Amino acid sequence: MIGASNFFELAVAVAIALFGTRSPAALATVVGVLVEVPVTPTLAKTANDAKGWFKNQTG
């Protein structure tokens, strides 16, 4: 969720200031966004490509 905000840089700075440069929290704040950004569009594309796999059931 942090990658969707406009305050990514601020969140990283706060995590480092609060927990230190060697903390897992600061590492997760940085790496989490670096992983989230390419994974989210890939999952969206996969979901859109999978539309034809399912029958359209109305009612």
Stockholm file with secondary structure:
# STOCKHOLM 1.0

chainA/1-59         MIGASNFFELAVAVAIALFGTRSPAALATVVGVLVEVPVTPTLAKTANDAKGWFKNQTG
#=GR chainA/1-59 SS CGGGSSCHHHHHHHHHHHHCTTCHHHHHHHHHHHHHHHHHHHHHHHHHHGGGGSCCCCC
#=GC SS_cons        CGGGSSCHHHHHHHHHHHHCTTCHHHHHHHHHHHHHHHHHHHHHHHHHHGGGGSCCCCC
//
